[in-house]
């Protein structure tokens, strides 16, 4: 059953709690009039018949914005008047961009700089930089800003050209910085654009970039002409970019090109390292037999962060624990501080007979409420560490009075104008910090707008707001589905939190839809098993249907992989065919090694995230956790969802207030639960 009607009712109810009966009736009428006026405003028609009714309505600024934008060329004075009157709204920010363009055209630099942007695109950022330049600024910060604008791999809007012309006239944009951007463009696959960037360079340098583009576009044809290409500095640099780029899509071809080019061109250390790092990285990612040999060729101080990490994974894949420990030593300080690599240091120390040293690392690691931190606690058989702070108390009346933009965001959402609601929310949140930010997020949670907290509460100080960051949305539906399909509710909740972060209308670039990110062919296949019909992708945006089909898909993947939570998560993300191929290649590895050596970064992180979130949801449901190691059965070992009497592990944090597990009141409706 669709939840759209009860959810809209709930939102309307919560928004009107602080209104009198008469005021609620007025609001209902205003919403009706707003819908009529909005249709007229969008068409550029007069809606003044509703002006009196809507004079106090929170979304009146949106109607004025629609009226402005309906005109072919809105009058600047009217735009300025709108910005002055409704400046604290996201439509005003969009109109500031219009004013910035117009002010730049007539040289009103002071007025342009006076515009108070919260969000700005590249075009506007270039306009602002130009205004600072025209105002005579010569600060180091401006030079850093313009350098950042220039170093972009693709083409930029014309508004940036005056900024770059200023950089050239001031000697800031010479050959070195031009080559830096050419390299970015080449490494990101923009060979033709790289040739455009080379136009101000010397004839010899332009020829080198031309040859680089030819090698990128048709390597097999271009390699026939290597002998005729000059061995100069420009060619050595350009060809190193080309080989590094080719390695991403065909590491075998890149290795072959390396063998051909190195006798012909006298590459310096930087260029050699660039090519070797890319070839070694992608051969390690493919677990080629010679990957370790290629990794050894990279100069010790020239390897990238990625190749350093893959040096560890390549050794783990061979169970060469001594080499893995040496590779861990090669990580830089920031990498070694990450829970992932702290875990593997402890693991390798243990494998190499240094159990006491391993235990010391695990004790420190076990304080991290993460996948690897939970694993560290498992190795010590110690309670899990999770320090939660209570959800802040937030008064709706007070916050609505303090931040009219909050009321606008909530009202947009009540009316089903989700895109506008999110934009207004983002605009509001950009100005909030600390307690007010947390309180506003708590209000969104009260309004069943569950997807706001995961994106808003990312600061370190907010990480402990677990009740907001991990809402028990759709709990009754999920528990019912989990019981029918023999799934763990905490696992389903963790997967949803990983897939969509509770964005009900989420759409991915891979055409995955809804809470559990289903693609249409998969959805139709499991819909047939459920005896329901899916007409189109938009049907998957219905939360109830999406949960039903996504849970069934989890159950079906479970049949393929013996219900193993980590293998099912991997298959859900990367596809069962890939997981089966990985199992065929490295299925003999212990579970933690297998997860770490999955070739896809996205899948490695996804599996770890789903399982960590499962642990947190387990705690939210029960106040304790099943040992994470139970959810990581060895390949070939069947997994059974733990029963009510299963042994659980305590969660502790002596110095913080721990939120009690959330109870599911008997007889609650879907709307109440959401």
C-alpha positions as CSV (number, residue, x, y, z in Angstrom):
1,X,0.0,0.0,0.0
2,X,1.3,3.4,-0.9
3,X,2.2,5.7,2.1
4,X,1.9,9.0,0.2
5,X,-1.5,10.0,1.7
6,X,-0.8,9.2,5.3
7,X,2.6,10.8,5.0
8,X,1.2,14.0,3.6
9,X,-1.4,14.1,6.3
10,X,1.3,13.6,8.9
11,X,3.4,16.5,7.6
12,X,0.4,18.8,7.4
13,X,-0.5,17.8,10.9
14,X,2.9,18.5,12.4
15,X,3.2,21.8,10.6
16,X,-0.1,23.0,11.9
17,X,0.3,21.9,15.5
18,X,1.1,25.4,16.6
19,X,-1.9,27.0,14.8
20,X,-5.4,27.8,16.0
21,X,-8.3,26.0,14.4
22,X,-9.1,29.2,12.3
23,X,-5.5,29.5,11.3
24,X,-5.4,25.9,10.1
25,X,-8.5,26.5,8.0
26,X,-6.8,29.6,6.5
27,X,-3.6,27.6,5.8
28,X,-5.7,24.9,4.0
29,X,-7.3,27.7,1.8
30,X,-3.9,29.3,1.2
31,X,-2.5,26.0,0.0
32,X,-5.3,25.6,-2.4
33,X,-4.9,29.2,-3.7
34,X,-1.2,28.7,-4.0
35,X,-1.6,25.8,-6.3
36,X,-3.9,27.8,-8.6
37,X,-1.6,30.9,-8.4
38,X,1.5,28.8,-9.1
39,X,0.0,27.4,-12.3
40,X,-0.8,30.9,-13.5
41,X,2.6,32.3,-12.5
42,X,4.5,29.5,-14.3
43,X,2.7,30.5,-17.5
44,X,3.4,34.2,-17.0
45,X,-0.2,35.0,-16.3
46,X,-1.7,37.3,-13.7
47,X,-2.4,35.7,-10.3
48,X,-3.3,38.9,-8.5
49,X,-6.7,37.5,-7.6
50,X,-5.0,35.4,-5.0
51,X,-2.7,38.1,-3.7
52,X,-4.7,39.0,-0.6
53,X,-5.3,35.4,0.4
54,X,-1.5,34.6,0.0
55,X,-0.1,37.8,1.6
56,X,1.0,35.9,4.7
57,X,1.6,32.5,3.0
58,X,5.3,31.3,3.5
59,X,5.7,30.4,-0.2
60,X,4.7,33.8,-1.6
61,X,8.3,34.5,-2.6
62,X,8.2,31.4,-4.8
63,X,5.2,32.9,-6.7
64,X,7.1,36.2,-7.2
65,X,10.1,34.2,-8.4
66,X,7.9,32.3,-10.9
67,X,6.5,35.6,-12.2
68,X,10.0,37.0,-12.7
69,X,11.3,34.0,-14.5
70,X,8.3,33.7,-16.8
71,X,9.5,36.8,-18.5
72,X,11.9,36.5,-21.5
73,X,14.3,39.0,-20.0
74,X,13.4,39.9,-16.4
75,X,13.9,43.5,-15.5
76,X,17.1,44.0,-13.3
77,X,15.3,46.5,-11.0
78,X,12.6,43.9,-10.3
79,X,15.2,41.3,-9.6
80,X,17.1,43.6,-7.3
81,X,13.8,44.4,-5.5
82,X,13.2,40.6,-5.1
83,X,16.7,40.0,-3.7
84,X,16.2,42.9,-1.2
85,X,12.8,41.6,0.0
86,X,13.4,37.8,-0.1
87,X,17.1,37.6,0.2
88,X,17.1,34.7,2.6
89,X,15.8,32.2,0.2
90,X,17.3,29.9,-2.5
91,X,15.4,31.6,-5.4
92,X,17.2,34.8,-4.4
93,X,20.5,33.1,-4.7
94,X,19.6,32.0,-8.2
95,X,18.7,35.6,-9.1
96,X,21.9,36.8,-7.6
97,X,23.7,34.8,-10.3
98,X,21.6,36.6,-12.9
99,X,22.6,40.0,-11.4
100,X,26.2,39.0,-11.3
101,X,26.2,38.3,-15.0
102,X,24.5,41.6,-15.7
103,X,26.7,43.6,-13.4
104,X,29.8,42.1,-15.0
105,X,28.6,43.1,-18.5
106,X,28.4,46.8,-17.5
107,X,31.3,46.9,-15.0
108,X,29.3,47.3,-11.8
109,X,32.0,45.5,-9.8
110,X,31.2,46.9,-6.4
111,X,27.6,45.9,-6.7
112,X,28.6,42.4,-7.8
113,X,30.9,42.0,-4.8
114,X,28.1,43.1,-2.5
115,X,25.9,40.2,-3.6
116,X,25.7,37.7,-0.7
117,X,26.1,34.3,-2.3
118,X,25.5,31.1,-0.3
119,X,26.0,28.8,-3.3
120,X,27.7,29.6,-6.6
121,X,28.5,27.8,-9.8
122,X,31.8,28.1,-11.7
123,X,30.4,30.9,-13.9
124,X,29.5,33.0,-10.8
125,X,32.8,32.2,-9.1
126,X,34.7,33.5,-12.1
127,X,32.5,36.7,-12.1
128,X,33.3,37.3,-8.5
129,X,37.1,36.7,-9.2
130,X,36.9,39.2,-12.1
131,X,35.2,41.7,-9.8
132,X,37.9,41.4,-7.3
133,X,40.5,41.9,-10.0
134,X,38.8,44.9,-11.5
135,X,38.5,46.4,-8.0
136,X,42.3,46.4,-7.8
137,X,42.8,43.5,-5.4
138,X,46.3,41.9,-5.5
139,X,46.1,39.5,-2.5
140,X,47.8,36.1,-2.4
141,X,44.3,34.6,-1.6
142,X,43.0,36.0,-4.9
143,X,45.9,34.4,-6.8
144,X,45.2,31.1,-5.1
145,X,41.6,31.4,-6.1
146,X,42.3,32.1,-9.7
147,X,44.8,29.2,-9.8
148,X,42.1,26.9,-8.5
149,X,39.7,28.0,-11.2
150,X,42.3,27.4,-13.9
151,X,43.2,23.9,-12.8
152,X,40.1,22.1,-14.1
153,X,40.3,19.2,-16.5
154,X,37.5,20.2,-18.8
155,X,36.4,23.4,-20.5
156,X,35.1,26.3,-18.4
157,X,32.5,29.0,-19.1
158,X,33.4,32.1,-21.0
159,X,33.0,34.1,-17.8
160,X,36.4,32.7,-16.7
161,X,38.3,34.0,-19.8
162,X,38.9,37.5,-18.4
163,X,40.3,36.0,-15.2
164,X,42.7,33.8,-17.2
165,X,43.7,36.8,-19.3
166,X,44.5,38.7,-16.1
167,X,46.6,35.7,-14.9
168,X,48.6,35.7,-18.2
169,X,49.2,39.5,-18.1
170,X,50.5,39.2,-14.5
171,X,52.8,36.3,-15.3
172,X,50.8,33.8,-13.3
173,X,49.7,31.7,-16.2
174,X,52.9,30.5,-18.0
175,X,53.9,27.3,-19.6
176,X,54.3,25.4,-16.3
177,X,50.7,26.0,-15.2
178,X,49.4,25.4,-18.7
179,X,51.2,22.0,-18.8
180,X,49.7,21.2,-15.4
181,X,46.2,21.6,-16.8
182,X,47.1,19.7,-20.0
183,X,48.1,16.8,-17.7
184,X,44.8,17.0,-15.8
185,X,42.9,17.0,-19.1
186,X,44.8,14.1,-20.6
187,X,44.5,12.0,-17.4
188,X,40.7,12.6,-17.4
189,X,40.3,11.7,-21.1
190,X,40.0,15.1,-22.6
191,X,42.6,14.8,-25.4
192,X,41.0,17.3,-27.8
193,X,40.6,19.9,-25.1
194,X,44.3,19.4,-24.1
195,X,45.2,20.4,-27.7
196,X,43.3,23.7,-27.3
197,X,45.1,24.4,-24.0
198,X,48.4,24.0,-25.8
199,X,47.8,26.8,-28.3
200,X,49.7,29.5,-26.4
201,X,52.8,27.2,-26.1
202,X,55.7,26.9,-28.4
203,X,55.6,25.0,-31.7
204,X,57.5,22.1,-30.3
205,X,55.2,21.9,-27.2
206,X,52.1,22.0,-29.4
207,X,53.5,19.2,-31.5
208,X,54.1,17.1,-28.4
209,X,50.5,17.6,-27.2
210,X,49.2,16.7,-30.7
211,X,51.2,13.5,-30.6
212,X,49.8,12.8,-27.1
213,X,46.3,13.3,-28.4
214,X,47.0,10.9,-31.3
215,X,48.3,8.2,-28.9
216,X,45.2,8.6,-26.7
217,X,42.8,8.5,-29.6
218,X,44.3,5.6,-31.6
219,X,47.3,4.0,-29.8
220,X,47.8,1.2,-32.4
221,X,48.1,3.8,-35.2
222,X,50.2,6.3,-33.3
223,X,52.8,3.8,-32.1
224,X,53.9,3.2,-35.7
225,X,55.3,6.8,-35.6
226,X,57.2,6.7,-32.4
227,X,60.6,6.6,-34.2
228,X,59.8,9.9,-35.9
229,X,58.8,11.8,-32.8
230,X,61.5,13.9,-31.2
231,X,63.0,12.9,-27.8
232,X,62.5,16.4,-26.2
233,X,61.2,17.4,-22.8
234,X,57.7,18.2,-24.1
235,X,57.3,14.8,-25.7
236,X,58.5,12.9,-22.7
237,X,56.0,14.7,-20.5
238,X,53.1,14.5,-22.9
239,X,53.7,10.8,-23.6
240,X,53.8,10.0,-19.9
241,X,50.4,11.5,-19.5
242,X,49.1,9.4,-22.4
243,X,50.5,6.1,-21.1
244,X,49.1,6.8,-17.6
245,X,45.7,7.5,-19.0
246,X,45.7,4.4,-21.3
247,X,46.6,2.2,-18.2
248,X,43.2,3.0,-16.8
249,X,41.4,1.3,-19.6
250,X,44.0,-1.2,-20.9
251,X,46.9,-1.9,-18.5
252,X,48.3,-4.6,-20.8
253,X,48.5,-2.1,-23.7
254,X,50.1,0.5,-21.4
255,X,52.7,-2.0,-20.3
256,X,53.5,-2.8,-23.9
257,X,53.8,0.9,-24.8
258,X,56.2,1.4,-21.8
259,X,58.4,-1.3,-23.3
260,X,58.4,0.4,-26.6
261,X,58.8,4.0,-25.4
262,X,61.5,3.7,-22.8
263,X,64.4,2.7,-25.1
264,X,63.4,5.5,-27.5
265,X,62.7,8.4,-25.0
266,X,64.9,9.4,-22.1
267,X,62.2,9.9,-19.5
268,X,63.1,11.6,-16.3
269,X,62.1,10.3,-12.9
270,X,58.8,12.2,-12.6
271,X,57.6,11.0,-16.1
272,X,58.8,7.4,-15.4
273,X,57.1,7.3,-12.1
274,X,53.8,8.6,-13.6
275,X,53.7,5.8,-16.1
276,X,54.9,3.0,-13.7
277,X,52.5,4.0,-11.0
278,X,49.5,3.8,-13.3
279,X,50.6,0.5,-14.9
280,X,51.4,-1.1,-11.6
281,X,48.2,0.2,-10.0
282,X,45.9,-1.3,-12.6
283,X,47.8,-4.5,-13.0
284,X,47.6,-4.9,-9.2
285,X,43.9,-4.1,-9.4
286,X,43.5,-7.0,-11.9
287,X,45.7,-9.2,-9.7
288,X,48.0,-10.0,-12.6
289,X,50.8,-12.4,-11.8
290,X,53.5,-9.7,-12.4
291,X,51.8,-7.0,-10.4
292,X,54.3,-7.2,-7.5
293,X,57.2,-6.8,-10.0
294,X,55.6,-3.7,-11.5
295,X,55.0,-2.2,-8.1
296,X,58.7,-2.7,-7.2
297,X,59.7,-0.5,-10.2
298,X,58.0,2.6,-8.8
299,X,60.6,4.8,-7.1
300,X,60.2,4.8,-3.4
301,X,59.2,8.4,-3.0
302,X,57.1,8.6,-6.2
303,X,54.3,6.2,-5.6
304,X,50.7,7.5,-5.3
305,X,48.4,6.9,-2.3
306,X,46.4,4.4,-4.5
307,X,49.4,2.4,-5.5
308,X,50.6,2.2,-1.9
309,X,47.2,0.8,-0.9
310,X,47.2,-1.7,-3.7
311,X,50.7,-2.8,-2.7
312,X,49.1,-4.0,0.5
313,X,46.1,-5.7,-1.2
314,X,48.3,-7.4,-3.8
315,X,50.3,-9.0,-0.9
316,X,47.2,-9.9,1.0
317,X,45.8,-11.7,-2.1
318,X,48.9,-13.9,-2.1
319,X,48.7,-14.3,1.7
320,X,52.3,-12.9,1.8
321,X,51.9,-11.4,5.2
322,X,55.5,-10.3,5.5
323,X,55.2,-8.4,2.2
324,X,51.9,-6.9,3.4
325,X,53.5,-5.6,6.6
326,X,56.3,-4.0,4.6
327,X,53.7,-2.5,2.3
328,X,51.8,-1.1,5.3
329,X,55.0,0.5,6.5
330,X,55.2,2.3,3.1
331,X,51.8,4.0,3.7
332,X,52.0,7.7,4.6
333,X,51.0,9.0,8.0
334,X,47.4,9.9,7.0
335,X,46.8,6.5,5.5
336,X,48.3,4.7,8.5
337,X,45.9,6.6,10.8
338,X,42.8,5.2,9.0
339,X,40.9,2.4,10.8
340,X,41.2,0.2,7.7
341,X,45.0,0.2,7.7
342,X,45.3,0.1,11.5
343,X,43.2,-3.1,11.4
344,X,45.5,-4.6,8.8
345,X,48.6,-3.6,10.7
346,X,47.2,-5.5,13.7
347,X,46.2,-8.4,11.6
348,X,49.6,-8.7,9.9
349,X,51.5,-8.3,13.2
350,X,49.4,-11.2,14.5
351,X,50.1,-13.3,11.5
352,X,53.8,-12.5,11.8
353,X,54.0,-13.7,15.4
354,X,53.8,-10.3,17.1
355,X,50.6,-10.9,19.1
356,X,51.2,-8.4,21.9
357,X,51.9,-5.6,19.4
358,X,48.7,-6.6,17.5
359,X,46.6,-6.5,20.6
360,X,47.8,-3.0,21.4
361,X,46.7,-1.8,18.0
362,X,43.4,-3.6,18.3
363,X,42.7,-2.0,21.7
364,X,43.1,1.4,20.2
365,X,41.2,0.5,17.1
366,X,38.3,-0.9,19.0
367,X,37.3,2.6,20.2
368,X,36.3,3.4,16.6
369,X,32.6,2.7,15.8
370,X,33.4,1.5,12.3
371,X,33.6,-1.8,10.4
372,X,37.2,-2.2,11.2
373,X,36.8,-0.9,14.7
374,X,34.1,-3.5,15.4
375,X,36.3,-6.2,14.0
376,X,39.1,-5.0,16.3
377,X,36.7,-5.5,19.3
378,X,35.9,-9.0,18.0
379,X,39.5,-9.9,18.0
380,X,39.7,-8.9,21.7
381,X,36.3,-10.3,22.5
382,X,35.5,-7.0,24.1
383,X,32.3,-4.8,24.2
384,X,31.7,-2.5,21.3
385,X,32.5,1.1,21.7
386,X,29.8,3.5,20.6
387,X,29.3,6.8,22.3
388,X,26.0,8.5,21.6
389,X,24.7,11.9,22.5
390,X,21.0,12.5,22.9
391,X,19.0,14.1,20.1
392,X,18.7,17.8,20.9
393,X,15.4,19.2,21.9
394,X,14.0,21.4,19.2
395,X,11.0,23.7,19.5
396,X,9.1,24.0,16.3
397,X,7.6,27.4,17.1
398,X,10.9,28.9,18.1
399,X,12.8,27.7,15.1
400,X,10.1,28.6,12.6
401,X,10.1,32.1,14.0
402,X,13.9,32.3,13.9
403,X,14.3,30.8,10.4
404,X,11.5,31.5,8.0
405,X,13.5,29.5,5.4
406,X,12.8,26.4,7.5
407,X,9.1,26.9,7.2
408,X,9.4,27.4,3.5
409,X,11.4,24.2,3.1
410,X,8.9,22.2,5.2
411,X,5.9,23.8,3.3
412,X,7.4,22.9,-0.1
413,X,7.8,19.3,1.1
414,X,4.2,19.2,2.4
415,X,3.0,20.2,-1.0
416,X,5.1,17.5,-2.7
417,X,7.6,20.1,-4.2
418,X,10.5,18.0,-3.2
419,X,13.2,19.6,-5.4
420,X,12.3,23.0,-4.1
421,X,12.2,21.8,-0.5
422,X,15.7,20.4,-0.8
423,X,17.1,23.5,-2.4
424,X,15.6,25.7,0.3
425,X,16.8,23.3,3.0
426,X,20.4,23.4,1.6
427,X,20.3,27.1,1.4
428,X,19.2,27.4,5.0
429,X,21.7,24.8,6.3
430,X,24.6,26.6,4.7
431,X,24.3,29.4,7.2
432,X,23.8,27.2,10.3
433,X,26.4,25.8,12.7
434,X,26.4,24.1,16.1
435,X,23.3,23.8,18.1
436,X,21.0,25.6,15.7
437,X,22.0,23.3,12.9
438,X,21.4,20.2,15.0
439,X,18.0,21.6,16.2
440,X,16.9,22.2,12.7
441,X,17.9,18.7,11.7
442,X,15.9,17.4,14.7
443,X,12.9,19.3,13.4
444,X,13.2,17.6,10.0
445,X,13.3,14.3,11.7
446,X,10.1,15.1,13.7
447,X,8.6,15.9,10.3
448,X,9.6,12.4,9.0
449,X,12.1,14.0,6.7
450,X,14.6,11.3,7.5
451,X,17.1,11.8,4.7
452,X,18.2,15.2,6.0
453,X,20.3,14.1,8.9
454,X,22.7,11.7,7.1
455,X,23.8,14.6,4.8
456,X,23.7,17.4,7.4
457,X,25.3,15.7,10.4
458,X,28.8,15.0,8.9
459,X,30.9,17.1,11.2
460,X,33.0,15.1,13.7
461,X,31.0,16.7,16.6
462,X,27.8,15.5,15.1
463,X,28.8,11.9,14.4
464,X,27.4,10.7,17.8
465,X,23.9,11.8,17.0
466,X,23.0,8.3,16.1
467,X,19.3,8.5,16.7
468,X,19.1,11.2,13.9
469,X,21.7,9.8,11.6
470,X,20.2,6.3,11.8
471,X,16.4,6.7,11.9
472,X,14.1,3.7,12.3
473,X,12.1,4.7,9.4
474,X,9.5,2.2,8.1
475,X,10.3,0.0,11.0
476,X,7.0,-1.9,11.1
477,X,7.0,-2.6,7.4
478,X,10.7,-3.7,7.4
479,X,10.2,-6.0,10.4
480,X,7.2,-7.6,8.7
481,X,9.0,-8.2,5.5
482,X,12.1,-9.4,7.2
483,X,10.1,-12.0,9.2
484,X,8.4,-13.2,6.1
485,X,11.6,-13.5,4.0
486,X,13.8,-14.6,6.9
487,X,16.0,-11.5,6.8
488,X,17.6,-9.6,9.7
489,X,15.7,-6.3,10.1
490,X,19.0,-4.5,11.1
491,X,20.6,-5.7,7.9
492,X,17.8,-4.4,5.8
493,X,17.9,-1.1,7.6
494,X,21.7,-0.9,7.2
495,X,21.5,-1.6,3.5
496,X,18.8,1.1,2.9
497,X,20.9,3.6,4.9
498,X,23.9,2.7,2.6
499,X,21.9,2.7,-0.6
500,X,19.8,5.8,-0.4
501,X,20.3,7.4,3.0
502,X,16.5,7.3,3.2
503,X,16.0,9.5,0.1
504,X,12.7,8.0,-1.1
505,X,12.9,9.4,-4.6
506,X,16.6,8.7,-5.1
507,X,17.7,8.1,-8.6
508,X,21.3,7.0,-9.5
509,X,23.3,7.5,-12.6
510,X,22.8,3.7,-13.2
511,X,19.0,4.2,-13.2
512,X,18.5,2.7,-9.8
513,X,15.4,4.0,-8.0
514,X,14.1,4.5,-4.5
515,X,15.0,3.5,-1.0
516,X,16.7,0.3,-2.0
517,X,18.0,1.5,-5.4
518,X,16.3,-1.0,-7.7
519,X,16.8,-1.1,-11.4
520,X,13.7,-1.8,-13.5
521,X,14.7,-5.3,-14.9
522,X,15.6,-6.6,-11.4
523,X,12.4,-5.0,-9.9
524,X,10.2,-6.7,-12.6
525,X,11.9,-10.0,-12.0
526,X,11.3,-10.0,-8.2
527,X,7.9,-8.4,-8.7
528,X,6.8,-11.5,-10.6
529,X,7.8,-13.6,-7.7
530,X,5.8,-11.3,-5.4
531,X,2.8,-11.4,-7.7
532,X,2.8,-7.6,-8.3
533,X,3.3,-5.6,-11.4
534,X,5.8,-2.7,-12.0
535,X,4.8,-0.5,-15.0
536,X,7.7,1.8,-15.1
537,X,10.7,3.0,-13.1
538,X,8.8,5.8,-11.4
539,X,6.6,3.1,-9.7
540,X,9.8,2.2,-7.8
541,X,9.7,5.5,-6.0
542,X,6.7,4.3,-4.0
543,X,8.4,3.4,-0.6
544,X,6.1,0.5,0.2
545,X,6.6,-1.2,-3.2
546,X,10.4,-0.5,-3.2
547,X,10.8,-2.0,0.3
548,X,8.8,-5.1,-0.7
549,X,10.8,-5.7,-3.9
550,X,14.2,-4.7,-2.5
551,X,13.7,-7.1,0.5
552,X,12.7,-9.9,-1.9
553,X,15.8,-9.2,-4.0
554,X,18.0,-9.6,-0.9
555,X,16.3,-12.9,-0.1
556,X,16.9,-14.1,-3.7
557,X,20.6,-13.1,-3.5
558,X,20.7,-15.0,-0.2
559,X,19.7,-18.2,-2.0
560,X,22.7,-17.8,-4.3
561,X,25.2,-17.1,-1.6
562,X,24.1,-19.2,1.4
563,X,22.5,-16.2,3.1
564,X,26.0,-14.8,3.8
565,X,25.4,-11.0,4.6
566,X,28.7,-9.8,3.3
567,X,28.4,-11.8,0.0
568,X,24.8,-10.7,-0.5
569,X,25.8,-7.1,0.0
570,X,28.6,-7.5,-2.5
571,X,26.3,-9.1,-5.0
572,X,23.6,-6.4,-4.4
573,X,26.2,-3.7,-5.3
574,X,28.4,-5.3,-8.0
575,X,26.2,-8.0,-9.3
576,X,26.2,-11.7,-8.6
577,X,28.2,-12.5,-11.8
578,X,31.1,-10.4,-10.6
579,X,31.1,-11.8,-7.1
580,X,31.1,-15.4,-8.5
581,X,34.1,-14.5,-10.6
582,X,35.9,-13.1,-7.6
583,X,35.1,-16.2,-5.6
584,X,36.5,-18.3,-8.4
585,X,39.8,-16.4,-8.3
586,X,40.2,-15.8,-4.5
587,X,37.5,-17.7,-2.8
588,X,40.0,-19.5,-0.6
589,X,40.9,-16.4,1.3
590,X,39.6,-15.7,4.8
591,X,36.6,-13.4,4.7
592,X,38.3,-10.2,5.8
593,X,41.1,-10.7,3.2
594,X,38.5,-11.4,0.5
595,X,36.6,-8.2,1.3
596,X,39.7,-6.1,1.3
597,X,40.9,-7.6,-2.0
598,X,37.6,-7.0,-3.9
599,X,38.7,-5.1,-7.1
600,X,36.0,-2.5,-6.9
601,X,36.6,0.4,-4.5
602,X,32.9,1.0,-4.4
603,X,32.0,-2.5,-3.5
604,X,34.8,-2.8,-0.8
605,X,33.5,0.3,0.9
606,X,29.9,-0.6,0.4
607,X,30.2,-4.0,2.1
608,X,32.1,-2.5,5.0
609,X,29.5,0.3,5.2
610,X,26.5,-2.0,5.1
611,X,27.8,-4.2,7.8
612,X,28.9,-1.3,10.0
613,X,25.4,0.3,9.6
614,X,23.9,-3.1,10.3
615,X,25.7,-3.2,13.7
616,X,24.5,0.3,14.5
617,X,20.9,-0.5,13.6
618,X,21.2,-3.7,15.6
619,X,22.1,-1.6,18.6
620,X,19.3,0.9,17.9
621,X,16.8,-2.0,17.8
622,X,18.2,-4.0,20.8
623,X,20.6,-1.9,22.8
624,X,23.4,-4.5,22.1
625,X,24.9,-6.0,19.0
626,X,25.5,-9.5,17.6
627,X,29.2,-10.0,17.0
628,X,30.1,-8.6,13.6
629,X,32.2,-11.8,13.0
630,X,29.0,-13.8,13.0
631,X,27.9,-11.8,9.9
632,X,31.2,-12.7,8.2
633,X,31.0,-16.5,7.6
634,X,33.7,-18.1,5.6
635,X,33.0,-18.8,1.9
636,X,30.9,-21.9,1.6
637,X,29.5,-21.6,5.2
638,X,25.8,-21.1,5.4
639,X,24.5,-18.2,7.5
640,X,21.4,-18.3,9.7
641,X,19.7,-15.2,11.0
642,X,20.3,-15.1,14.7
643,X,17.3,-15.8,16.9
644,X,16.0,-13.9,20.0
645,X,18.2,-16.0,22.3
646,X,21.5,-15.4,20.5
647,X,24.5,-14.3,22.4
648,X,24.9,-10.6,22.0
649,X,27.8,-8.2,22.8
650,X,27.4,-5.1,25.1
651,X,27.8,-1.6,23.8
652,X,29.5,0.8,26.1
653,X,30.8,4.3,26.4
654,X,31.3,5.3,30.1
655,X,31.7,9.0,29.4
656,X,28.6,9.6,27.3
657,X,24.8,9.3,27.5
658,X,23.7,6.2,25.6
659,X,20.3,6.3,23.8
660,X,18.0,3.4,24.8
661,X,16.9,1.1,22.1
662,X,13.8,2.3,20.4
663,X,10.6,0.4,21.1
664,X,8.0,-0.3,18.5
665,X,4.7,0.5,20.2
666,X,2.0,-2.1,19.6
667,X,-0.8,-1.1,17.2
668,X,1.0,1.9,15.6
669,X,0.1,2.8,12.1
670,X,2.5,3.2,9.2
671,X,2.1,7.0,9.3
672,X,2.9,7.0,13.0
673,X,6.0,4.9,12.5
674,X,7.2,7.3,9.8
